[in-house]
Amino acid sequence: MALWGGRFSQQPDDLLRKLNDSIGFDRRFYAEDIEGSIVYAGALARAGVLTPEEAQTIQAGLKQVRAEFESGDFVLAEGDEDIHTAVERRLTEIVGEVGGKLHTGRSRNDQVATDFRLWVMRAIRYIDGLLADMQTALIAQSAEHTETVMPGYTHLQPAQPISTAHWLMSFFWMLTRDRQRLRDAYDRSAVLPLGSGALAGSPFAVDRVWMAAELGFRAIAENSLDAVSDRDFVTDTLYALTMTGVHLSRFAEDLILYSNPAFGFVTLDDRYSTGSSLMPQKRNADPMELARAKSGRLVGLLTGLLTTLKGLPSGYNKDLQEDKEPIFAGVDTLSDLLPVLTAIISTLKLNPQRMRDSLGGELLATELADYLVDKGLPFRQAHHVIGGIVHLCAERACSFNDLSLQDYQAAHPSFGADVFEWLDFDRAMGRRVADGGTAPVAVRQQIDRARAWMRDFSV
């Protein structure tokens, strides 16, 4: 039972059907299509278009169709072009001619936009829950390592000593931004297009505010022409998913590096490592490499969708059939990836001694500059003095601790015997007590704020 075709004298060619039909992927939101139709039948009854009995018959039939989908008993027919056709065809088989009244005043344009928004809203809530699980795992690991010192890097060069918890928590805050972006995308998704018809609105007095409340939307679309073609909510969501992928890729890169024996800072659990078919000694961080690669896939999905949208005229266009597979793929990608990364974090073995052993003396260069600032020198002058000391150590192939007091005083007379007290990694880390700093006391406060954020945040 096609939803169109009366003005045509021939059936669509099979090759066109293969290109045109979307049932292969849009059957994924059968539940949303049926839910929207149940509410729409109620709105038609409230508007006097359907009798209460007709609405009840249609709603009961739709619930039966939903039960068939859920049980796996629903059978697609040859003419099922899309999920809307399939549901209405089966509904009419169950309830008879009255099923044909359901589409009164409605177009597939506003119908699919409604279904899609409902699906995206639910997908956002699901992904948000997975991100919350990962954040919880990061907090748990961080709480155990607020005083574990490790090298911090910029440009992948040794920079300053930091708390291991500080490193882990940096990814927690990336994920907060991802969840905030998803919440913003949710707000823009929760706008009801139903009642917009094909483009001009409904000629029937359907209560769109009532439908929005029944379906869990937060507002109604104000312009029917815009409503049927607006896919900003899709690109917003896919952008949020893509940024999440980028952050996961950065985390993956750190774990790939830090699990390499040359670093040896962390060890992945055997359940989340792989080996080599040739080299028995290999221990590969394959899940992290896949995380790194899948971020590229997400970037590609977003780029492709934006390119599809960029040249469309106003109103609905068939190009918009290409909006679903990218977001489906994006959600599927993170649905597979996030639970694995969360498990990796929860089971990750950190190697504090190896981290400490990797602390080269050059990481205290800024500390020595701060020492001279404490003695009254301008920072720029102190920076230059310490640069000379670093050069001296490089020439002698020694560390700061190997220099004598005379060496320090030759560099600048402000150095005193207390300089050696500053050559301590834990002390250097512990001095960064400002909010957001790496000192253990500051990181513990950061973790407290993170827990409070988790309690207060919701989509």
C-alpha positions as CSV (number, residue, x, y, z in Angstrom):
1,M,0.0,0.0,0.0
2,A,1.9,3.1,-1.3
3,L,1.2,6.4,0.4
4,W,1.2,8.1,-3.0
5,G,0.9,7.2,-6.7
6,G,-2.6,8.1,-7.8
7,R,-1.5,10.5,-10.4
8,F,1.0,8.0,-11.9
9,S,0.1,5.5,-14.6
10,Q,3.0,3.1,-14.0
11,Q,4.7,1.7,-10.9
12,P,8.2,2.8,-10.0
13,D,11.0,0.9,-11.6
14,D,12.7,-1.7,-9.4
15,L,16.0,0.2,-9.8
16,L,14.4,3.4,-8.6
17,R,12.8,1.5,-5.7
18,K,16.2,0.2,-4.6
19,L,17.6,3.8,-4.7
20,N,14.5,5.5,-3.2
21,D,13.3,3.2,-0.4
22,S,14.6,3.9,3.1
23,I,13.0,1.0,5.0
24,G,16.4,-0.7,5.3
25,F,17.5,1.9,7.8
26,D,14.6,4.0,8.9
27,R,12.8,0.9,10.4
28,R,15.1,1.7,13.3
29,F,12.7,4.2,14.6
30,Y,9.5,2.2,14.4
31,A,8.8,2.8,18.1
32,E,9.0,6.6,17.6
33,D,6.8,6.4,14.4
34,I,4.1,4.5,16.2
35,E,4.3,6.7,19.3
36,G,3.9,9.8,17.2
37,S,1.0,8.3,15.4
38,I,-0.8,7.3,18.6
39,V,-0.6,10.9,19.8
40,Y,-1.6,12.3,16.4
41,A,-4.7,10.1,16.4
42,G,-5.6,11.6,19.8
43,A,-5.0,15.1,18.4
44,L,-7.3,14.4,15.4
45,A,-10.0,13.2,17.8
46,R,-9.6,16.3,20.0
47,A,-10.0,18.4,16.8
48,G,-13.2,16.5,15.8
49,V,-11.6,15.0,12.7
50,L,-11.9,11.4,14.2
51,T,-14.6,10.2,16.5
52,P,-13.3,9.0,19.9
53,E,-14.1,5.4,18.8
54,E,-12.1,5.8,15.6
55,A,-9.2,7.1,17.5
56,Q,-9.3,4.3,20.0
57,T,-9.5,1.7,17.2
58,I,-6.5,3.3,15.4
59,Q,-4.5,3.6,18.7
60,A,-5.2,-0.1,19.6
61,G,-4.1,-1.2,16.1
62,L,-0.9,0.8,16.4
63,K,-0.1,-0.8,19.7
64,Q,-0.6,-4.2,18.1
65,V,1.8,-3.2,15.3
66,R,4.3,-2.1,17.9
67,A,4.0,-5.4,19.7
68,E,4.7,-7.2,16.5
69,F,7.9,-5.2,16.0
70,E,9.0,-5.8,19.5
71,S,8.4,-9.5,19.3
72,G,10.1,-9.8,16.0
73,D,6.9,-11.0,14.3
74,F,6.5,-8.0,12.0
75,V,6.9,-8.9,8.4
76,L,7.9,-6.3,5.8
77,A,5.9,-6.3,2.6
78,E,7.3,-5.7,-0.9
79,G,5.7,-2.3,-1.1
80,D,7.0,-1.0,2.3
81,E,8.9,2.0,1.0
82,D,9.7,3.4,4.5
83,I,8.8,2.9,8.1
84,H,5.7,5.1,7.7
85,T,4.4,3.0,4.8
86,A,5.1,-0.2,6.7
87,V,3.3,0.9,9.8
88,E,0.3,2.3,8.1
89,R,0.0,-0.7,5.8
90,R,0.0,-3.1,8.7
91,L,-2.4,-0.8,10.7
92,T,-4.9,-0.9,7.9
93,E,-4.7,-4.7,7.7
94,I,-5.5,-4.8,11.3
95,V,-8.2,-2.2,11.7
96,G,-9.5,-1.8,8.2
97,E,-10.4,1.4,6.3
98,V,-10.4,3.6,9.3
99,G,-6.6,3.2,9.3
100,G,-6.5,5.4,6.2
101,K,-7.8,8.4,8.3
102,L,-4.7,8.5,10.4
103,H,-2.7,10.5,7.8
104,T,-5.3,13.3,7.6
105,G,-3.6,16.6,7.6
106,R,-0.2,15.0,8.1
107,S,2.7,14.6,5.7
108,R,5.6,12.2,5.8
109,N,7.6,15.4,6.0
110,D,6.5,16.4,9.4
111,Q,6.0,12.8,10.4
112,V,9.6,11.8,9.7
113,A,11.0,14.9,11.3
114,T,9.0,14.1,14.5
115,D,10.1,10.5,14.5
116,F,13.7,11.5,14.0
117,R,13.7,14.1,16.7
118,L,12.3,11.6,19.2
119,W,14.9,9.1,18.3
120,V,17.7,11.6,18.6
121,M,16.5,12.8,21.9
122,R,16.5,9.2,23.3
123,A,20.0,8.5,21.7
124,I,21.4,11.6,23.4
125,R,20.1,10.4,26.8
126,Y,21.7,7.0,26.2
127,I,25.1,8.4,25.1
128,D,25.0,10.9,28.0
129,G,24.6,7.9,30.4
130,L,27.6,6.2,28.9
131,L,29.7,9.4,29.2
132,A,28.6,9.7,32.9
133,D,29.8,6.1,33.5
134,M,33.2,7.0,32.0
135,Q,33.4,10.1,34.1
136,T,32.7,8.1,37.2
137,A,35.5,5.7,36.4
138,L,37.9,8.7,35.9
139,I,37.0,10.1,39.3
140,A,37.5,6.7,41.0
141,Q,41.0,6.3,39.5
142,S,41.9,9.9,40.2
143,A,40.9,9.7,43.8
144,E,43.5,7.0,44.3
145,H,46.3,9.0,42.7
146,T,46.1,12.6,43.9
147,E,49.7,12.3,45.3
148,T,51.2,10.1,42.6
149,V,53.7,12.3,40.7
150,M,54.4,11.9,37.0
151,P,56.0,14.0,34.2
152,G,53.7,16.5,32.6
153,Y,54.3,17.2,28.9
154,T,53.8,20.0,26.5
155,H,54.8,19.5,22.8
156,L,55.3,15.9,24.1
157,Q,58.5,17.2,25.8
158,P,59.0,17.0,29.6
159,A,57.6,20.1,31.2
160,Q,56.7,20.0,34.9
161,P,55.8,17.4,37.5
162,I,52.1,16.9,37.9
163,S,49.7,14.7,39.8
164,T,48.5,11.6,38.0
165,A,45.0,12.4,39.2
166,H,45.4,15.8,37.5
167,W,46.2,14.1,34.2
168,L,43.2,11.8,34.5
169,M,40.9,14.6,35.6
170,S,41.8,16.6,32.5
171,F,39.7,14.1,30.5
172,F,36.9,14.3,33.0
173,W,36.4,18.0,32.1
174,M,36.6,17.3,28.4
175,L,33.7,15.0,28.8
176,T,31.7,17.6,30.8
177,R,31.9,19.8,27.8
178,D,30.8,16.9,25.6
179,R,27.8,16.3,27.8
180,Q,26.9,20.0,27.9
181,R,27.0,20.0,24.1
182,L,24.7,17.0,24.0
183,R,22.3,18.8,26.4
184,D,22.3,21.8,24.1
185,A,21.6,19.5,21.1
186,Y,18.8,17.8,23.1
187,D,17.2,21.2,23.7
188,R,17.2,21.9,20.0
189,S,15.9,18.4,19.2
190,A,13.0,18.8,21.6
191,V,11.0,21.0,19.2
192,L,7.8,19.5,17.8
193,P,7.4,19.7,13.9
194,L,4.2,17.5,13.9
195,G,1.2,19.5,12.6
196,S,3.3,21.3,10.0
197,G,2.1,19.1,7.2
198,A,4.2,19.0,4.0
199,L,5.3,22.6,4.4
200,A,2.2,24.9,4.9
201,G,0.8,23.7,8.2
202,S,-2.4,21.8,9.0
203,P,-5.9,22.9,8.0
204,F,-7.3,21.1,11.0
205,A,-7.3,22.4,14.5
206,V,-4.8,19.9,15.9
207,D,-3.4,21.0,19.3
208,R,0.3,21.1,18.7
209,V,1.1,22.2,22.3
210,W,-0.8,19.2,23.6
211,M,1.0,16.9,21.2
212,A,4.4,18.3,22.3
213,A,3.6,17.7,25.9
214,E,2.3,14.2,25.2
215,L,5.5,13.3,23.3
216,G,8.0,14.9,25.7
217,F,8.9,17.9,23.5
218,R,9.8,21.2,25.1
219,A,8.4,23.5,22.4
220,I,6.7,23.6,19.0
221,A,8.2,24.6,15.7
222,E,7.1,28.1,14.9
223,N,7.3,27.9,11.1
224,S,6.0,24.9,9.2
225,L,8.2,25.5,6.2
226,D,11.3,25.5,8.4
227,A,10.0,22.7,10.6
228,V,10.0,20.0,7.9
229,S,13.5,20.8,6.6
230,D,15.3,21.8,9.8
231,R,18.1,19.3,10.5
232,D,20.2,21.5,12.7
233,F,19.4,19.2,15.6
234,V,21.1,16.3,13.7
235,T,24.2,18.3,12.9
236,D,24.3,19.6,16.4
237,T,24.1,16.1,17.8
238,L,26.6,14.7,15.4
239,Y,29.0,17.6,16.2
240,A,28.7,16.8,19.9
241,L,29.4,13.1,19.2
242,T,32.4,14.0,17.0
243,M,33.9,16.2,19.6
244,T,33.4,13.4,22.1
245,G,35.3,11.2,19.6
246,V,38.1,13.7,19.3
247,H,38.5,13.8,23.1
248,L,38.4,10.0,23.3
249,S,41.1,9.9,20.6
250,R,43.3,12.2,22.7
251,F,42.9,10.0,25.7
252,A,43.6,7.0,23.6
253,E,46.8,8.5,22.3
254,D,48.0,9.1,25.9
255,L,47.3,5.5,26.9
256,I,49.0,4.2,23.7
257,L,52.1,6.2,24.6
258,Y,52.0,5.6,28.4
259,S,51.5,1.9,28.0
260,N,54.5,1.6,25.7
261,P,57.4,0.0,27.6
262,A,59.5,3.1,26.8
263,F,57.2,4.9,29.2
264,G,55.6,2.1,31.2
265,F,53.4,4.5,33.2
266,V,50.3,2.3,32.8
267,T,49.4,-1.3,32.0
268,L,46.1,-2.3,30.3
269,D,44.3,-5.2,31.7
270,D,44.7,-8.4,29.7
271,R,41.0,-8.4,28.8
272,Y,41.5,-5.1,27.0
273,S,44.8,-5.8,25.3
274,T,45.7,-7.9,22.2
275,G,48.7,-9.7,21.0
276,S,50.6,-10.5,17.8
277,S,50.2,-13.5,15.6
278,L,54.0,-13.5,15.0
279,M,55.7,-11.8,18.0
280,P,54.9,-13.6,21.3
281,Q,56.0,-10.7,23.5
282,K,53.7,-8.1,22.0
283,R,51.0,-6.4,24.1
284,N,49.0,-4.1,21.9
285,A,46.6,-1.3,23.0
286,D,44.3,-2.1,20.1
287,P,41.1,-0.7,21.7
288,M,42.8,2.6,22.0
289,E,44.0,2.6,18.5
290,L,40.4,1.8,17.3
291,A,39.2,4.8,19.5
292,R,41.8,7.0,17.7
293,A,40.6,5.8,14.3
294,K,36.9,6.0,15.0
295,S,37.2,9.7,15.8
296,G,38.2,10.1,12.1
297,R,35.1,8.2,11.1
298,L,32.9,10.6,13.2
299,V,34.6,13.6,11.5
300,G,33.8,12.1,8.1
301,L,30.1,11.5,9.0
302,L,29.7,15.1,10.2
303,T,31.5,16.5,7.1
304,G,29.4,14.4,4.8
305,L,26.1,15.5,6.4
306,L,27.1,19.2,6.4
307,T,28.0,18.9,2.7
308,T,24.6,17.3,2.0
309,L,22.7,20.2,3.7
310,K,24.7,23.1,2.3
311,G,22.9,23.5,-1.0
312,L,19.3,22.7,-0.2
313,P,16.5,25.1,-1.1
314,S,13.8,25.8,1.5
315,G,11.3,23.1,2.3
316,Y,11.7,19.3,2.4
317,N,14.0,17.7,-0.2
318,K,14.7,14.0,-0.7
319,D,18.4,14.7,0.1
320,L,17.2,14.7,3.7
321,Q,16.8,10.9,3.5
322,E,20.6,11.0,3.8
323,D,20.5,12.5,7.3
324,K,19.8,9.3,9.2
325,E,22.6,6.9,8.5
326,P,25.3,9.3,9.7
327,I,23.7,9.9,13.1
328,F,22.9,6.2,13.4
329,A,26.5,5.3,12.7
330,G,27.7,8.0,15.1
331,V,25.6,6.8,17.9
332,D,26.5,3.2,17.2
333,T,30.2,4.0,17.2
334,L,30.1,5.6,20.6
335,S,27.8,3.0,21.9
336,D,30.4,0.3,21.1
337,L,33.4,2.4,22.1
338,L,32.5,4.1,25.4
339,P,31.7,0.9,27.5
340,V,35.1,-0.5,26.5
341,L,37.0,2.6,27.4
342,T,35.2,2.9,30.7
343,A,36.2,-0.7,31.5
344,I,39.8,0.1,30.5
345,I,39.9,3.0,32.9
346,S,38.3,1.0,35.8
347,T,40.8,-1.8,35.3
348,L,43.9,0.3,34.4
349,K,47.0,-0.5,36.4
350,L,49.1,2.7,37.1
351,N,52.8,2.3,37.8
352,P,53.8,5.1,40.2
353,Q,57.4,4.1,40.5
354,R,57.9,4.0,36.8
355,M,56.4,7.5,36.6
356,R,58.7,8.8,39.3
357,D,61.7,7.2,37.7
358,S,60.9,9.1,34.5
359,L,61.1,12.5,36.3
360,G,64.1,14.2,34.7
361,G,65.8,17.0,36.6
362,E,64.9,19.4,33.8
363,L,61.3,19.3,35.0
364,L,62.4,21.5,38.0
365,A,63.7,24.3,35.8
366,T,60.5,26.4,36.3
367,E,60.8,25.7,40.0
368,L,64.3,27.2,40.1
369,A,63.0,30.3,38.2
370,D,60.2,30.6,40.9
371,Y,63.0,30.4,43.5
372,L,64.7,33.4,42.1
373,V,61.3,35.2,41.8
374,D,60.8,34.5,45.5
375,K,64.2,36.2,46.1
376,G,62.9,39.3,44.3
377,L,64.1,38.9,40.7
378,P,61.7,39.7,37.8
379,F,60.5,36.5,36.2
380,R,62.1,37.3,32.8
381,Q,65.5,37.8,34.4
382,A,65.0,34.6,36.4
383,H,64.0,32.7,33.3
384,H,67.2,33.8,31.5
385,V,69.4,32.8,34.5
386,I,67.9,29.3,34.7
387,G,68.3,28.9,31.0
388,G,72.0,29.3,31.5
389,I,72.0,26.7,34.3
390,V,70.1,24.3,32.0
391,H,72.8,24.9,29.4
392,L,75.5,24.2,32.0
393,C,73.9,20.9,33.0
394,A,73.7,19.9,29.4
395,E,77.4,20.6,28.9
396,R,78.3,18.6,32.0
397,A,75.7,15.9,31.4
398,C,74.5,16.3,34.9
399,S,71.3,17.3,36.8
400,F,70.5,20.3,38.9
401,N,71.2,18.3,42.1
402,D,74.8,17.6,40.8
403,L,75.7,21.3,40.8
404,S,77.3,22.9,43.8
405,L,76.2,26.0,45.6
406,Q,79.1,27.8,44.0
407,D,77.8,26.8,40.6
408,Y,74.4,28.3,41.4
409,Q,75.9,31.5,42.9
410,A,78.1,31.9,39.8
411,A,74.9,32.0,37.8
412,H,73.4,34.6,40.2
413,P,74.3,35.7,43.7
414,S,70.7,35.4,44.9
415,F,71.1,31.7,45.2
416,G,71.5,30.4,48.8
417,A,71.9,27.0,50.4
418,D,68.1,26.7,50.5
419,V,68.0,26.2,46.7
420,F,68.4,22.5,47.2
421,E,65.2,22.3,49.2
422,W,63.4,23.4,46.0
423,L,64.9,20.5,44.0
424,D,62.1,18.2,45.0
425,F,59.4,16.9,42.7
426,D,56.7,16.4,45.3
427,R,57.3,19.9,46.6
428,A,57.1,21.3,43.1
429,M,53.8,19.6,42.5
430,G,52.5,20.6,45.9
431,R,53.1,24.3,45.4
432,R,50.5,24.5,42.6
433,V,47.7,25.1,45.0
434,A,45.6,27.6,43.1
435,D,42.2,26.4,41.9
436,G,42.6,24.0,39.0
437,G,46.3,23.4,39.9
438,T,48.1,20.1,40.2
439,A,48.8,20.1,44.0
440,P,47.2,17.2,45.8
441,V,45.1,19.5,47.9
442,A,43.9,21.4,44.7
443,V,43.2,18.1,42.9
444,R,41.1,16.8,45.8
445,Q,39.1,20.0,45.7
446,Q,38.7,19.5,41.9
447,I,37.4,16.0,42.4
448,D,34.9,17.3,44.9
449,R,33.7,19.8,42.4
450,A,33.5,17.1,39.8
451,R,31.3,14.9,42.0
452,A,29.1,17.9,42.7
453,W,28.8,18.6,38.9
454,M,27.8,15.0,38.3
455,R,25.1,15.2,40.9
456,D,23.7,18.5,39.5
457,F,24.0,17.8,35.7
458,S,21.1,16.4,33.7
459,V,20.1,16.5,30.1
